[in-house]
Amino acid sequence: MIIGVDPHKLSHTATAVDPLTNTARASLRIDATLAGYRELLRWGRQFGVRRWAIENAKGLGCHLAQWLVARDEVVFDVATTATSRVRELSRGGRRKNDVIDASAAASVAALQGDARPVAAEDHTTLFALLEERRANLAAQRVRAINQLHALMRDLIPGGVRLALTAKIAATALRTVRPATPTERTRKDLAWDLVRDIRALDTQLVAIAERMTAALEQHDSSLLDVDGIGPVLGVRLIGRTGRAARFPSSDAFASYAGVAPIEVSSGQRITHRLSRSGDRQLNSALHLVAVTQVRMRTSAGRQFFDRKIAEGKTRNEAMRCLKRRIAAHVWRRMLADEQRQQLPAAKPAPAT
């Protein structure tokens, strides 16, 4: 039996679907509480062998999915786009309610289409959390810098230089002598932004230190790769998840959007850039490639120079390098995971 779940913030709706006939057998609505979870599990046990299909198990259904996995239940994650397609192609047309959504999630899992197994959270989730936190802090800093630029432009003729820091802004503000209440308010707001930027800089340094400690704790070898520091290392692992879920480096390259797409027209076969894939992961690999090209002695620069000598353009050589780096990074992450899974060596018996 497959039990589909349509999660919401305050409630979850579950529908049991027979995978042989694809018909709903029973349905249950619970509150999104631990008591509701226990009620749901007791209800699900009546079906014996069962699988859970939770829509958006990495979003609203994350807590329930991890709670079930911790109790040795088999759980699948079903994308919201997949349930939408099933719902639209069913006899219900565009009708939508919680029971229909839960049934659609179960149907997708039953057909093994877009459903993916849910595993217990591990270090990859930790890295994803650190990467998301740093991305949010960096976005806040960029916004504060832009606001400070606007204020400094109105306080000082011509404003200040583009590479603005809290120290540069503070030095410039000390020379400003406001003549009107508006200018005094503008200067006070600029000082507020300077303090915000200093606080954000401190938090960014702290999160970078936590990233370094996390990589060292999990003995990641990505830091040995030219162009990969703590920030990019955490982003690569956090965006990838477990490397073992990719059957090959080609599959990983396709997921990252660095594998070219074949385009056929008659007997002519060409390739074009992929615009799909994880764009954040693609961006991380691009930064690694650019850094290696700037390093004269790196293996990436030597590979890049060989491609240029073969007659490829700079962009074509860069794409080849990104694909090569993606394969190397995937092999590194896979080796790290396999090394961590090896059982600890047993001590030799005392003689």
Helices and strands as residue ranges (DSSP letters): E 2-7, E 11-18, E 23-31, H 34-44, G 45-47, E 51-55, H 62-69, E 75-78, H 80-89, H 98-111, E 116-117, H 123-155, H 166-173, H 181-217, G 222-224, H 230-240, G 243-245, H 249-256, E 261-265, E 268-272, H 279-294, H 299-309, H 314-341
